[in-house]
Amino acid sequence: MTVKEAIPACAERAYDTREDTPEVRDKGTGGARDPGAHASPATAGATVAAGRAAQELGLRRNEFELAVHLGLVAVTEMPGCGRPRVCEREVARLRERPGHPDGLVERVRTVGTAEGAALLGIVPARFTRLARAGCFSPVTFYLNRYRAVVWLYLADELASFAVREPALLAGRMPQEMRTRLEAGGDRRARNWRAQRIERVLRRTEDPWARASVEASALDSAHLAEVVEDPYERAYLVRVRPEPVFGRPGSLPAREAMGELMLADDPDEILWRRISLTLSLEQARDERPAPRPGDDPGAGTPATPRLAPTAFPKAAAKRTPEPTWDPASEPAWKAASEPTRDPVPEPAPEPPPAPASAVVPVPAPTYASQPTAPPPLSPAMQTPSGARAPSRKRLLARLGWRRRKDG
């Protein structure tokens, strides 16, 4: 469809691809989804698989997923996170609409830069400048072989733009638009984020889930400044709505999706912070975020392990220094060492029992300490009363034996 073909069509039906109302749906013009598009399994009736529904509607797989994303086809979310299904009544309703299947196929047709420029009758360079200025928004993207983002646009929306703004298709652009483009402005990713968030919010009713959608556009630093409670941040991640048909399959596509979902302009970041703050106030009024203490068994601290009872055998590995008792020392050691005061020992814990209840404990013995030798003869004693070094006695004994042997 070219611009000349789109102008008569717009006269019959106002091209409005962003939102649809129940009145418009009743008239049969269709459009985006209404609040009840995602029906519950209890009221859905007979359903068919998404692949079969796409085949009956004459759509390819990517076209069917885009139709569900735009709200043109209502799906039923199955319990247990199963794949979505489509009611047979929904398939019958879409098949009965006039112009089927070309009408639905045309509404989900996407074009790139070259095809979009040909549709508007302009050169690709001007088409890119109009897209960067935010005159129309991309609806999806893909990665080329160089892993560069290639934006795709709805042909229906481009035709509507040509009808609304014919002056921008030729001639000199406005000064404000030229200044923004010369400064390096690019609103394609921002407009894509805004429309995606609005479409997800349109099918989300839970206040915490709506707040998590607003939080998805902020990085971890900005999110921590707005939501200071770590339990609330964790809950926002847990209740965040997933895409209807899951995330992109390839790792590069998921990484590109994660980067494009984050706001980068300062004014956009400020707007998302304000929106998240307002959504959090509504969610907190509805119910508080769950915490570990709310679970009967989650917040109970573990029972501390008690230290084992110290038995004499275990205490022998690390024996404290004993107090010095003159009565327990051998006579030969007491005679060789000067008298000294006992070393004070720190008070034990718990306090010691009364003196009447203390049981006398023999002084500990050391494995490396030799037993007391028998009384020495007067010839082997030194004037101070201590025994002569054993090394000299051993050498003297060996020397005497060698002389004797010689």
WOBEL-V637760 format. One record per backbone hydrogen bond with DSSP energy under -0.5 kcal/mol. CO is the residue of the C=O (numbers start at 0). NH is the residue of the N-H. E is the energy in kcal/mol with one decimal. If there is no record, write none. Layout:
co | nh | e
CO | NH | E
CO | NH | E
//
This chain:
co | nh | e
1 | 5 | -1.7
2 | 6 | -1.6
3 | 7 | -0.8
4 | 8 | -1.0
5 | 9 | -2.2
6 | 10 | -1.2
7 | 11 | -1.1
8 | 12 | -2.3
13 | 15 | -0.9
20 | 24 | -2.3
21 | 25 | -2.3
22 | 26 | -1.5
23 | 27 | -0.6
23 | 28 | -1.7
23 | 29 | -0.6
24 | 27 | -0.9
32 | 19 | -0.5
33 | 36 | -2.1
36 | 38 | -1.2
38 | 76 | -0.7
39 | 42 | -0.8
39 | 43 | -0.7
40 | 44 | -0.6
45 | 87 | -2.3
47 | 85 | -2.6
48 | 52 | -2.3
49 | 53 | -2.4
50 | 54 | -1.9
51 | 55 | -2.4
52 | 56 | -1.8
53 | 57 | -0.6
53 | 58 | -2.7
54 | 57 | -0.7
59 | 63 | -2.6
60 | 64 | -2.4
61 | 65 | -2.0
62 | 66 | -2.2
63 | 67 | -2.1
64 | 68 | -2.3
65 | 69 | -2.5
66 | 70 | -0.6
66 | 71 | -2.4
66 | 72 | -1.1
67 | 70 | -0.6
69 | 32 | -0.6
74 | 38 | -0.6
74 | 76 | -0.5
75 | 77 | -0.5
75 | 84 | -2.2
77 | 80 | -0.6
77 | 81 | -0.7
83 | 49 | -0.6
84 | 75 | -3.9
85 | 47 | -3.0
86 | 90 | -1.9
87 | 91 | -2.4
88 | 92 | -2.3
89 | 93 | -2.2
90 | 94 | -1.9
91 | 95 | -1.4
93 | 96 | -0.6
96 | 99 | -1.3
98 | 102 | -2.6
100 | 104 | -2.0
101 | 105 | -2.3
102 | 106 | -1.3
103 | 107 | -1.0
104 | 107 | -0.5
105 | 108 | -0.7
108 | 154 | -2.5
110 | 152 | -2.7
111 | 115 | -2.1
112 | 116 | -2.4
113 | 117 | -1.9
114 | 118 | -2.0
115 | 119 | -1.9
116 | 120 | -1.1
116 | 121 | -2.4
118 | 2 | -0.7
122 | 126 | -2.0
123 | 127 | -2.4
124 | 128 | -1.9
125 | 129 | -2.3
126 | 130 | -2.2
127 | 131 | -2.6
128 | 132 | -1.8
129 | 134 | -2.4
130 | 133 | -1.0
131 | 186 | -2.2
139 | 151 | -2.6
141 | 149 | -2.9
143 | 146 | -2.0
147 | 143 | -1.9
148 | 150 | -0.5
149 | 141 | -1.6
151 | 138 | -2.4
151 | 139 | -1.3
152 | 110 | -2.5
153 | 157 | -2.0
154 | 158 | -2.0
155 | 159 | -1.7
156 | 160 | -2.2
157 | 161 | -2.1
158 | 162 | -1.4
159 | 163 | -1.9
160 | 164 | -3.0
164 | 167 | -0.7
165 | 168 | -1.1
166 | 169 | -0.7
173 | 177 | -2.2
174 | 178 | -2.6
175 | 179 | -1.9
176 | 180 | -2.1
177 | 181 | -2.5
178 | 182 | -1.5
179 | 184 | -2.3
180 | 183 | -1.5
186 | 190 | -2.4
187 | 191 | -2.2
188 | 192 | -2.5
189 | 193 | -2.5
190 | 194 | -2.4
191 | 195 | -2.2
192 | 196 | -2.8
193 | 197 | -2.3
194 | 198 | -2.1
195 | 199 | -2.0
196 | 200 | -2.6
197 | 201 | -1.6
198 | 202 | -0.7
199 | 202 | -0.8
200 | 203 | -1.3
205 | 209 | -2.3
206 | 210 | -2.1
207 | 211 | -1.9
208 | 212 | -1.6
209 | 213 | -1.7
210 | 214 | -2.1
211 | 215 | -1.0
213 | 216 | -1.1
214 | 217 | -1.6
216 | 262 | -3.1
218 | 222 | -2.4
219 | 223 | -2.0
220 | 224 | -1.3
221 | 225 | -1.8
222 | 226 | -3.1
225 | 227 | -0.8
227 | 229 | -0.5
228 | 232 | -1.8
229 | 233 | -2.3
230 | 234 | -1.9
231 | 235 | -2.2
232 | 236 | -1.7
233 | 237 | -1.7
234 | 238 | -2.0
236 | 239 | -0.6
242 | 245 | -1.6
249 | 253 | -1.9
250 | 254 | -2.5
251 | 255 | -2.5
252 | 256 | -2.4
253 | 257 | -2.3
254 | 258 | -2.0
255 | 259 | -2.5
256 | 260 | -1.5
258 | 261 | -0.9
264 | 268 | -2.6
265 | 269 | -2.3
266 | 270 | -2.0
267 | 271 | -2.5
268 | 272 | -2.3
269 | 273 | -2.1
270 | 274 | -2.5
271 | 275 | -2.4
272 | 276 | -2.2
273 | 277 | -2.3
274 | 278 | -2.3
275 | 279 | -2.4
276 | 280 | -1.8
277 | 281 | -1.7
278 | 282 | -2.2
279 | 283 | -2.9
280 | 284 | -1.7
281 | 285 | -1.5
282 | 286 | -2.5
290 | 293 | -1.3
290 | 294 | -0.7
291 | 294 | -0.8
291 | 298 | -0.7
294 | 297 | -0.7
294 | 298 | -1.2
298 | 300 | -0.5
308 | 310 | -0.8
310 | 314 | -2.4
311 | 315 | -1.0
313 | 316 | -1.0
314 | 317 | -0.7
315 | 318 | -0.6
324 | 327 | -0.9
324 | 328 | -0.7
325 | 328 | -0.6
329 | 333 | -2.2
330 | 334 | -1.7
331 | 335 | -1.0
332 | 336 | -1.4
353 | 356 | -1.2
353 | 357 | -0.6
354 | 357 | -0.8
357 | 359 | -0.6
365 | 368 | -0.8
367 | 369 | -0.5
376 | 379 | -1.3
377 | 380 | -0.6
379 | 387 | -1.0
381 | 384 | -1.7
385 | 381 | -1.6
388 | 392 | -1.3
389 | 393 | -2.3
390 | 394 | -2.5
391 | 395 | -3.0
392 | 396 | -2.2
393 | 397 | -2.5
394 | 398 | -3.4
395 | 399 | -2.3
396 | 400 | -2.0
397 | 401 | -2.7
398 | 402 | -2.6
399 | 403 | -2.2
400 | 404 | -2.9
401 | 405 | -2.6
//
